[in-house]
Amino acid sequence: MRKKILIIGILILLLSIPLIIYAGKGDSLQINPNARLPTGQATRNAPQATDINYNNIVSFLKATKFVSDIPDDSTISLVFYNFDSGSRQIEKSFILKQKEVQEGNSENPDLIISIHSKYLDKLNSQNFCSTISKAKRNRDLGYSYEMSTAKLAWKLKSLNKHKACFGF
């Protein structure tokens, strides 16, 4: 039971990305990396939500405090998958390191976070946490790692401050 709670805690830490992205002029994105996620209540001056997709997810993740808080010696792989053919197919993978995000695969990531791609078109800069929580509740969010849970928790302890995004 403790191991399961610790694993859930680590997952929460790794996926919390509390930022707001809002549309700028033209096709460019303006990113506010110090902003907090909204509470869901609309205000007159609230920035418009920007949909997250494969074209802008690197910019979105790169601007987050979460990515800048990844320890220097850590690598996280974020994988989007589908079941269109009846078995799991990887659509896109992203490598997350401190202050760096790029598309691709990591040979030896500390943690692999997998999420069903059906949530990608539902994600926007203002509902990121609630959508990720829904994927988790629906068991469409998974993780894997090779090292012991205790070692992983210690190595990624700097991400602990991001757990509030998921309500824990």
Contacts in CASP RR format, 6 or more apart in sequence:
PFRMAT RR
TARGET T0000
AUTHOR 0000-0000-0000
METHOD contacts of the structure
MODEL  1
MRKKILIIGILILLLSIPLIIYAGKGDSLQINPNARLPTGQATRNAPQAT
DINYNNIVSFLKATKFVSDIPDDSTISLVFYNFDSGSRQIEKSFILKQKE
VQEGNSENPDLIISIHSKYLDKLNSQNFCSTISKAKRNRDLGYSYEMSTA
KLAWKLKSLNKHKACFGF
3 149 0 8 1.000
6 149 0 8 1.000
6 150 0 8 1.000
6 153 0 8 1.000
7 143 0 8 1.000
7 149 0 8 1.000
8 168 0 8 1.000
9 163 0 8 1.000
9 168 0 8 1.000
10 111 0 8 1.000
10 143 0 8 1.000
10 149 0 8 1.000
10 152 0 8 1.000
10 153 0 8 1.000
10 156 0 8 1.000
11 113 0 8 1.000
11 136 0 8 1.000
11 141 0 8 1.000
11 142 0 8 1.000
11 143 0 8 1.000
12 162 0 8 1.000
12 163 0 8 1.000
12 165 0 8 1.000
12 166 0 8 1.000
12 167 0 8 1.000
12 168 0 8 1.000
13 156 0 8 1.000
13 159 0 8 1.000
13 160 0 8 1.000
13 162 0 8 1.000
13 163 0 8 1.000
14 66 0 8 1.000
14 76 0 8 1.000
14 111 0 8 1.000
14 113 0 8 1.000
14 143 0 8 1.000
14 156 0 8 1.000
14 159 0 8 1.000
14 162 0 8 1.000
15 113 0 8 1.000
15 132 0 8 1.000
15 141 0 8 1.000
15 165 0 8 1.000
15 166 0 8 1.000
16 66 0 8 1.000
16 129 0 8 1.000
16 159 0 8 1.000
16 162 0 8 1.000
16 163 0 8 1.000
16 164 0 8 1.000
16 165 0 8 1.000
16 166 0 8 1.000
17 60 0 8 1.000
17 61 0 8 1.000
17 64 0 8 1.000
17 65 0 8 1.000
17 66 0 8 1.000
17 67 0 8 1.000
17 128 0 8 1.000
17 129 0 8 1.000
17 162 0 8 1.000
17 165 0 8 1.000
18 36 0 8 1.000
18 37 0 8 1.000
18 64 0 8 1.000
18 65 0 8 1.000
18 66 0 8 1.000
18 129 0 8 1.000
18 162 0 8 1.000
18 164 0 8 1.000
18 165 0 8 1.000
19 31 0 8 1.000
19 32 0 8 1.000
19 33 0 8 1.000
19 35 0 8 1.000
19 36 0 8 1.000
19 37 0 8 1.000
19 60 0 8 1.000
19 63 0 8 1.000
19 64 0 8 1.000
19 65 0 8 1.000
19 125 0 8 1.000
19 128 0 8 1.000
20 32 0 8 1.000
20 35 0 8 1.000
20 36 0 8 1.000
20 37 0 8 1.000
20 38 0 8 1.000
20 47 0 8 1.000
20 125 0 8 1.000
20 126 0 8 1.000
21 29 0 8 1.000
21 30 0 8 1.000
21 31 0 8 1.000
21 32 0 8 1.000
21 50 0 8 1.000
21 52 0 8 1.000
21 56 0 8 1.000
21 59 0 8 1.000
21 60 0 8 1.000
21 63 0 8 1.000
21 125 0 8 1.000
22 30 0 8 1.000
22 32 0 8 1.000
22 47 0 8 1.000
22 48 0 8 1.000
22 49 0 8 1.000
22 50 0 8 1.000
22 125 0 8 1.000
23 29 0 8 1.000
23 30 0 8 1.000
23 47 0 8 1.000
23 48 0 8 1.000
23 50 0 8 1.000
24 30 0 8 1.000
29 50 0 8 1.000
29 56 0 8 1.000
29 59 0 8 1.000
29 60 0 8 1.000
31 59 0 8 1.000
31 60 0 8 1.000
31 63 0 8 1.000
32 47 0 8 1.000
32 63 0 8 1.000
33 63 0 8 1.000
33 64 0 8 1.000
33 65 0 8 1.000
33 68 0 8 1.000
34 65 0 8 1.000
37 126 0 8 1.000
37 128 0 8 1.000
37 129 0 8 1.000
37 165 0 8 1.000
38 46 0 8 1.000
38 126 0 8 1.000
40 126 0 8 1.000
47 125 0 8 1.000
49 124 0 8 1.000
49 125 0 8 1.000
49 126 0 8 1.000
49 127 0 8 1.000
50 56 0 8 1.000
50 124 0 8 1.000
50 125 0 8 1.000
51 121 0 8 1.000
51 123 0 8 1.000
51 124 0 8 1.000
52 60 0 8 1.000
52 120 0 8 1.000
52 123 0 8 1.000
52 124 0 8 1.000
52 125 0 8 1.000
52 128 0 8 1.000
53 120 0 8 1.000
53 121 0 8 1.000
54 80 0 8 1.000
54 92 0 8 1.000
54 120 0 8 1.000
57 94 0 8 1.000
57 120 0 8 1.000
58 94 0 8 1.000
58 101 0 8 1.000
58 102 0 8 1.000
58 103 0 8 1.000
60 125 0 8 1.000
61 67 0 8 1.000
61 78 0 8 1.000
61 94 0 8 1.000
61 96 0 8 1.000
61 101 0 8 1.000
62 99 0 8 1.000
62 100 0 8 1.000
62 101 0 8 1.000
65 162 0 8 1.000
66 159 0 8 1.000
66 162 0 8 1.000
67 96 0 8 1.000
67 97 0 8 1.000
67 98 0 8 1.000
67 99 0 8 1.000
67 100 0 8 1.000
67 101 0 8 1.000
68 98 0 8 1.000
68 99 0 8 1.000
69 98 0 8 1.000
69 158 0 8 1.000
69 159 0 8 1.000
69 161 0 8 1.000
69 162 0 8 1.000
70 76 0 8 1.000
70 96 0 8 1.000
70 97 0 8 1.000
70 98 0 8 1.000
70 99 0 8 1.000
70 156 0 8 1.000
70 158 0 8 1.000
70 159 0 8 1.000
71 98 0 8 1.000
71 155 0 8 1.000
71 156 0 8 1.000
71 158 0 8 1.000
72 98 0 8 1.000
73 155 0 8 1.000
74 97 0 8 1.000
74 98 0 8 1.000
74 110 0 8 1.000
74 111 0 8 1.000
74 155 0 8 1.000
74 156 0 8 1.000
75 95 0 8 1.000
75 96 0 8 1.000
75 97 0 8 1.000
75 106 0 8 1.000
75 108 0 8 1.000
75 109 0 8 1.000
75 110 0 8 1.000
76 95 0 8 1.000
76 96 0 8 1.000
76 97 0 8 1.000
76 109 0 8 1.000
76 110 0 8 1.000
76 111 0 8 1.000
76 112 0 8 1.000
76 113 0 8 1.000
77 93 0 8 1.000
77 94 0 8 1.000
77 95 0 8 1.000
77 96 0 8 1.000
77 105 0 8 1.000
77 106 0 8 1.000
77 109 0 8 1.000
77 111 0 8 1.000
77 112 0 8 1.000
77 113 0 8 1.000
78 93 0 8 1.000
78 94 0 8 1.000
78 96 0 8 1.000
78 113 0 8 1.000
78 115 0 8 1.000
79 90 0 8 1.000
79 92 0 8 1.000
79 93 0 8 1.000
79 94 0 8 1.000
79 112 0 8 1.000
79 113 0 8 1.000
79 114 0 8 1.000
79 115 0 8 1.000
80 90 0 8 1.000
80 91 0 8 1.000
80 92 0 8 1.000
80 93 0 8 1.000
80 114 0 8 1.000
80 115 0 8 1.000
80 116 0 8 1.000
80 117 0 8 1.000
80 120 0 8 1.000
81 88 0 8 1.000
81 89 0 8 1.000
81 90 0 8 1.000
81 91 0 8 1.000
81 114 0 8 1.000
81 115 0 8 1.000
81 116 0 8 1.000
81 117 0 8 1.000
82 88 0 8 1.000
82 89 0 8 1.000
82 91 0 8 1.000
82 116 0 8 1.000
82 117 0 8 1.000
82 118 0 8 1.000
83 89 0 8 1.000
83 116 0 8 1.000
91 117 0 8 1.000
92 103 0 8 1.000
92 104 0 8 1.000
92 117 0 8 1.000
93 103 0 8 1.000
93 104 0 8 1.000
93 105 0 8 1.000
94 101 0 8 1.000
94 102 0 8 1.000
94 103 0 8 1.000
94 104 0 8 1.000
95 101 0 8 1.000
95 102 0 8 1.000
95 103 0 8 1.000
95 104 0 8 1.000
95 105 0 8 1.000
95 106 0 8 1.000
95 109 0 8 1.000
108 146 0 8 1.000
110 145 0 8 1.000
110 147 0 8 1.000
110 152 0 8 1.000
110 155 0 8 1.000
110 156 0 8 1.000
111 143 0 8 1.000
111 144 0 8 1.000
111 145 0 8 1.000
111 152 0 8 1.000
111 156 0 8 1.000
112 143 0 8 1.000
112 144 0 8 1.000
112 145 0 8 1.000
113 141 0 8 1.000
113 142 0 8 1.000
113 143 0 8 1.000
114 141 0 8 1.000
114 142 0 8 1.000
114 143 0 8 1.000
114 144 0 8 1.000
115 132 0 8 1.000
115 135 0 8 1.000
115 140 0 8 1.000
115 141 0 8 1.000
115 142 0 8 1.000
116 135 0 8 1.000
116 140 0 8 1.000
116 141 0 8 1.000
118 140 0 8 1.000
119 131 0 8 1.000
119 132 0 8 1.000
119 134 0 8 1.000
119 135 0 8 1.000
119 140 0 8 1.000
122 131 0 8 1.000
123 131 0 8 1.000
128 165 0 8 1.000
129 165 0 8 1.000
129 166 0 8 1.000
132 141 0 8 1.000
132 165 0 8 1.000
132 166 0 8 1.000
133 166 0 8 1.000
133 167 0 8 1.000
135 141 0 8 1.000
136 166 0 8 1.000
145 152 0 8 1.000
147 155 0 8 1.000
END
